[in-house]
């Protein structure tokens, strides 16, 4: 996850950590983001405090399936 509007999926099973996909986070304002995986590690949540958005990303399908507006999201805990 960079400070810009891209989310990168990297294959950690390969020796050279090959880039598998890049997902555009439309609406993200440049700045810090936090990333949390669900327990099954197939859904990733990216909080963007400057944009007031949380992106829910399906890692199997490599796409955003939900954009959640919320005021200044920063740290996240999943239940």
N, C-alpha and C positions, 0 to 999 in steps of 0.2 A: 504494500500500500504506500503510495507516494503522497506528497503534500498537494499534488495537483488533482485532476479529475479522472484518474485511471486506477483500476484495481488489477493487479497482476496475479495470475495463477501459474505457479512454478511446479514442475515435476521434481519432487525431492527424491524420487526413486532412481533417477539417472545421475550419473557421476558429474555431469556438467550442468545440472539443474536447469534443464531446458524449459523455456517459456511455453506454456500450454495455451494460454488465452489472456487477452486483455479485455476488460469490461469498462466501458465508459460510464462514469457516475455523473449523469446529466443533472445539472443544478448544483453541483458541489462547488463551493467557493474555496479557492486555494487556502490551505491551512492544515493544521494537524487533524489526524483522524485516529480513532481507536478501533481495533478489530477484535471480535469475540466469535469463537466457534461454538456451535451447539455440541452436546455430548457425542453425537454420532459423527461429527465433523463433516457433515454434508451441507450444512447451512452456515453462512457467515454473515455476521451483522457488522456494518461499518458505520460508526457514528461520526458525524461531521458537525462540530459545534458551531462553526461560523455560518453554516448553511441551514442550521436548525432541522437537519434531516438524519434519519437512520436508513441505510439501504440494507435490505435483506437479499442475500445472493444465494441462489441454488448452485452449489459447486459442481454437482453432477451435470447439470444442464448448462452451466456457465452463463447464467443470466440473472438479472435482477427480477425478482418476482413481486417485490413490495417496496415502496418508498414510504417511510413513516415520518410525518412531520412531528417534531417535538422541540420545545424550547431548550436551546443550549445543551444538547446531549453530549455527554463526555464519557464518563465511566458507565459500563453496563454490566449487569449481573443477570444471568439467565436462570430461570426456574422451570 
